[in-house]
Amino acid sequence: FGSRPQSVNLICIRASLCAAMPCHSSLLLLALTALPLRHGAADHLAADLDVFFQAVREANLASAASAWQATGSRVPRGVKVAPQWSADCLYSSTMMNMNFTDGVGVFVYDAPGQRYRYAAESRSSVFSPNGTQYVDQMSKNITDMPNLNMTVGRGAEGVCMPMTGDYFDLFSWTLDARYNGSKVLDGEPCDVWQHSKRVPSLIGKDELTHFEACIAADGVPREFTQVMDSVKVSVAMTYRLLNIRVGHPGEAALASSDACAANYPAQPCEDRGTKTISVYRIWAPPEPLELRNRNTGDVMGDLAFLCTQASGDAYRSKLVTHWSVKVSSVFGQYALCNYDGHHNKCRGEPSMLRRVGKRGAQMMGNKLAGGQCTENADVGSQYSFPSEARCPEGTSPSADGCAWAAPMAVRTVPVACVLEHGLLQACAREFGHAPFQHSIAIFEAAFNSKDPSKSGCPDALPNRSVAIVV
């Protein structure tokens, strides 16, 4: 999922990182005037900003080093975080180009027990002006079990999503961190430490992540930032920690969420027969034209992805295919399907992978069970198609049998063509007011005609309709 954050979001992220540093005005001005920002070249702005803030970081580090050397001391490297503590937290993030702000929650850390948790409810205005999302992320070093569980939503709305990947101590990086000055937060002094290293991402791949923490005398961070920018997922998270409680946080603070403890995988939907649905998927050769072990979305569900992540050059070379497929209405929990280095694979319990998975787009909408069994007309729906649920040739889906059949690639068009008809501009005007009716019209017109005067797009593949036989 995802490309680089939009330019404005990246400015905010990098500016917040700089605000967390002891940036002197003269150093900022010097670095800024030395950087040839290419006005009007939005696609290069992110690279420009990376160069700029790297110059700022180096200038700050040089300033801090000079200060320590003036006292005859060596610049310190490495610091140890207090082993056990909990705190209230204020949270903000940008994930897959969606901004989450004004988050309020808790942060719990237990190094001896090899576990930590952070949970918060935040605001997001992508689909509605007052949209919210609750996320609870728990990580434990447990043998033969998922080391990280992410729960989205509370109570009956909650969906448990176990993630793959090795356990990673969230503050182990501080032992190799470099000192970058000090500051005062809420009247309390703390030292700023920074480090970059490759760590497991939510989808199990190691990604380069930039860490920064301002650690007080008690060994507990008062502010903590993670920035990861990969081909698949772009994430920037900032935590402001308050009301620090040093010592063992207690077992209740680290108990599994209700969804993970009692409702994973989520129960299948009731049987409402079979139906043929239209779904869309963005892809690019040499990947085959395929639906097995892939994630897709209906019109609004795919737009939820395109509108937030297709601003970069990488998407202009991709294709988008309209599929028609027959499915059982007994939807299961949505499965994350990704390429594992050898082939595409959907992750989840065996019972879960015998169903077509469904969720509200980007886990938004605050629907029961994440939108698994609801219409999701406002935010759209996204679907997963595990190979285990595919019907043998000539067999129809049913509640007790296979779950999907007769996939038909109706039409494939270039993503660049869809974007050239003003899709992203329409999305920007409609953010906060889903469903995005004007954006939907542009997207559908691309498939309904080849005539550019009707906002149509040319075929990207020689055959207009291809039946996929498994």
N, C-alpha and C positions, 0 to 999 in steps of 0.2 A: 504494500500500500504506500503510495505517496511519493512525492518529489520534494524539492526544497520548498520551504514556506514562501508565501507571497512576500514581495519586497517590503511592504509596510510592516507585516508581521515580523520579518527578520530584523528590520530596523529596531522595532520595540524590544525584541529578544536581546540583540547585541547591546542596545542602549542600557537595558536592565543589567546586563553583565558588567558594563562599564560603570554603571552607577554603584555596583557593589565593590568597585575598586577605588583606591585612593587616587583618582585621576586628577592631576593638576591641570589648570586651565592652559598653561603655557605648553604642556606636553600634548594636550588634546589639539590645540591649535597647530602646533608644529606637525603632528602626524596628519592632520586633516589637509593642510596646505601641501604636504608632500605627496598626497594621494591624488592621482589624476582621475577623479570620478567622471564616468562617461555619461553625461546627462543625455536622456533620451534613449538609453540602451538598458531598458529594464531587465532584460535577460542576463545582463552582466553585473547588475547591481549587487547581487549576493556575493559574487567573487570580490568586487571592490570593497565591500564592507568587511569581508574576512581579512583582506590585506590591511585595511585601516585598523581594525581592532587588534590584529596581531601586533601592529606597530605600537598601539597604545599599551598592550600588555607588556611588550618588551621594554618600552620606555618606563613603565611603572616598576618593572622588576629591576631595571638598572638603577632607578632612583632609590628603591628599597635597599639594593646591594650597597650603593654608595653610603647610605646612612649607617648600615651595619659596619662597613669597613672603616668608616670615620671613627667608630668607637673601638676599633681594634678587634672586632668580633667577625666571625665568619657568618655568611648568610645562612640561616637555619634551613634544613631540609628534612621533612617528615615530621608528623605529629600523630599522636594516638588519641582516638576518640574514646570517651568514657564508655565502658563496656555495656552498661545497662541504663536505660532511661526512657522516659516517655514525655510527650509534650502536646499541647494544642498547636495547631498550625493554620496558617493562612496560605492558600495555594493558588497558583496560576500556571497555565501551561498552553502550549500550542502543539497539537498533535494532528498530523496529516492536514495541516493548514486550517484546522478548526481551533478557535481560541476559547479557552475555558478560564473564566475570571472569577474573582470574589469567592474563591473556594474556602470553606471552613471545615476543619476536621481534626484528626489526630495523627500523631507520628509515634511509633513504638519501635524500640531497638533493643535487642538482646543478643549480644555477640557470643557469650558462652553457650547459649541455647541455639546458636546459628539460625536466627530467625528475625524478621522485622516486618512491620506493617505500616502502610499509610493509607488513610481513607479520608475522602472529602466530598462534599457536595458543592458543585460549581455551576456557574451560569454560562450558557452558551447561546448565542443569538443567531446561529446559522439558519435554523428552521423557524424559530419564533422569537419575538422580542424578549420573552421571559422564560426561555427554555433553561432547563437544569439537567444535570447528570450527576449521579452518585457513583463513585468508583472506589472500591476497596481492594487493595493489592496486598496480598500476604505471601511472603517468601519464607520457606523453611528448607533446611538441608535434610531431606528424608529419603532413605534408600528405597528404590523401586516404586516411588510415587512422584507425581508432578511436584517440582520444587517451587513452583509459583502458581498461585491461584488468583485470578482477577475476577471480582464480582462486580457487575454493573447493575445498579438498581438495588433498592431495599426490599425486604420482605418478599411478597408475592411477585413483585416486579423484578426481583433479582435474578440474574443469570450467572452461574458459575462457569468460568472458562479456565480450566487448567492449561498451563503453558509448558512447553518443553524447554530444555536447556539446563546447564549445570547451575548449582547454587552459587550466588555471588554475594559476598559480604559487601553491603552497600557503602561501607566506609573503609574498606581495606586499602583503597587507593591513597588514603591520607599518609600512610607510612612512606610513600615515595613522593609526596606532594612538595611543591616549592612555595616558600613564603612570599607573599605579595603585599605586604603592608598590613595596616590595621585600621579599624574604624570603630565607631560607636553606634550601636543599635539600641533604641529605646533606653538610652542612658547607660548601656553596658558595653564596655570595650571588648573587642574580639579581634582575632588575627585571621587574615584572609589567606587561605591555602588553595592551590590549584594543581590539577594534574589531568592528563589525558591518557586513556588506555582503552584497549578493546575489551568489551564485556558482553555477556549474553544479552541479546535483545528479547522482546516478547515473543518473537517467532523462532527463537532458538539459535539464531546466527550471531556470531560475535561481531559487534559494530564498534567503531571508534567513538568514544564518548568523552566529552569534556566536563570535568567536575570542578566545582568551586564551593568552598564552605568557609564561613566566618565562625571560628571556634573560640568560645569563651574560656575563662580560667578553669571552669569545672569540667572541661573536656567535651561539652555538648555544643553542637552547632546552633547558632542563632539564625543562620540563613544558609540554605543549601540549594545549589543549582546543578542540574544535569542538562546537557545539550548533546543530542545525537542526531546526525543527519546522514541517512543512508539512502540507497536507491529505493528501498522498500518502505521504510518508515522514517518520518522526520518528527522528532520529539524535542521539546524544550520545556523543562519543569522547574519551577522555583517554589521553595518552601520557606516561609518565615515562621520560626519556632518560638512559642510563647509558653509561659507558665511551666517551666522546666521542672520535671520530677526525676531526680537522680536516684538510681537503685532499681531493683527488680520490678518490672511493670505489672506483674501478676498474670496468672494464666488466663483470666477472663479477657484481658486486653489482647491476647493472642489466639483466642478461640476462632475456629472456622466460622465463616459467614453462614447464615441460615441456608442460603442457596447451595453452598458447597457441602454442608453437613447433611442436608436432607433432600435435596432436589437436583442432584446431578447424576446423569443427564436429566434435563427437564422432561416431564411426561409428554408423550405425543398428543397431538390435537385430536379432537373427536372426528369420526369418519363422516365426511360430507361428499363422498363419491370421488370420482376422478374428473379432471378438467385439463384443458390445454391452455398453457400460459405462454406469454411472450417474455423473454428475458434477453439481456444484452451483456456482452462481455468485451472488455478491452484487452487486446493481445498483440503479439507481433511475431512473424516468422523469425527463427526457424521453429518456434513452437507450433505444433500441429493445430489444425482447426478442430477443436475437441471440447466436449462438455464434461467428460469424466474427471472427477477430482478437481473441479473448478468451482470458483465462487462467481456468482452473477447477480444482476439486479433487474427489477422491472424498470420502466422508463425513469421514474423518480428515484428509484434506488441506485441506478447507474449515474444519474445526474448528481446525486449526493456525493459521488466520488469524483466525477469530472469537474463539477463546479468548484470544488475545493483544491483539486490537485493537478489540473491539466494546464496550468499556466506556464510550465517550463517547456523548453525545447524538446525534451525527451519524448513527450506525448505526441508531438507533431509527426513522428515517424510511425506511430502505432496505428492499428486498425480496430474497428469496433464492429462486432457481429450481432445481428438480430437473430435470435433462436426461437423456434417454436418447439415446445416439448410437452408431452402428456405426463401428468403427475397425479399421485394420490394426495388427497387433501389432508391425510394424517401426517402433518409435518412434524418433524423432530427438531431438536435443538440445532441451530446453525453451527456448522463445523468450519474451522479455518482450514483452507486448502492452499498449500504452498509448494513450491519446488524445493526439494530437499538436496539438490545437487546431482540427483540421478533421475528423478521423475516427480510428477506431482502427487501429493498425498494429502488426504483429509485427515485431520487429527480428532480423536474423540473415542469414547467407549464404543465397543462393537454394536450395542443396541442402538446407539445414536446414529451410527453410520449405515444402518439399514433403512433410514428415512431421508427424504429430501429435507434439508435443513432450511429454516426460515427465521428472519429477524427483521425488526425495523431498521431502516438504513442507518448505519454508523452507530447502532445501539441507542439512537435518540427516540424521542417521542413519549417516554415514560409509560409504555404500554405493559400490560400483564405479560410476564415471562419474556420481556424484551421484544414483544411484537410477534412472537412465534405463531400465535393462533388468531391474530387480529388482522384487519384489512390494511392498516398503515397508509391510508390514502394521503395523509399529510406529509409524511417524510419518505414514503416509498418503502419497498421491501427488497431484501437481498436474500439470495438462495444459495445453498451448497448442494452439489450433486456428487456424493460419494460413489465410487465404482461399485461398492458392495450393494448399493441400492438399485443398480441398473437392472432392468428387466431383460431376460433372454429374448432373442428375436422372436416376434410373434406372440409375446405375452403382454398382457395389459396390467397396469399398476392396480394394486388393491390394498386394503387396510392391513391384511395379514400376509401379503406377499411382497413382491418387489415394489419399488416406489416411483420409478420414472422410466419412460419408454419413448420411442419414436422421435429422437431429437432431430430437428431439421434446421440447418443453417440457412435462413431465409435470404439474408443479404449481408454483405460485408462492405463497409465504406471506410475511407481514410479519416482518422480523427482530425487531421489538419483541415479537411474540408468542412467538417462540422464546426470547428472553431472559427473558420474564416467567415461563417455566416453570423458571427456576433454572439456566440453562445456564452462566452465568459462575461461579456458586458451585460447580457441579460441576467445571468446569474447574480452578478454584483448588485444589480438594481433590485433583485427579488430576495436577497438574503434577509432572513427574519420574517418572511411572509410565505412559507410553504403552504401548499405545493407550488412549485415555480412554474406557473402556467405558460408564461411567454417562453421560458427556457425549454419546457416540454415541447411546445409547438416547433421551435427551431430544431430540436433533436429529432422529432418524428418526421419533419419535412425532409431531412437528409436521407431518410430511408424510403420515403414515399415516391420519390421522383429522382431522375438523373438530370433534370433540367435546372441549371444554375439560377435561372430567373425565378424559379419556384423554390429556391433554397435547397434544391436537390443535390445529391453527391454522386459521383461515378462509382461503378463497381470497383472494388479493390482486388477481386479475384475473378478469374475468367468465367466461372459458372455462377449464375445468379442464385441457384438453389441446389444445395448439396446435401444428400441424405448421408448421415454418418452411421455406418454399420459396425457393430461391435461383435 
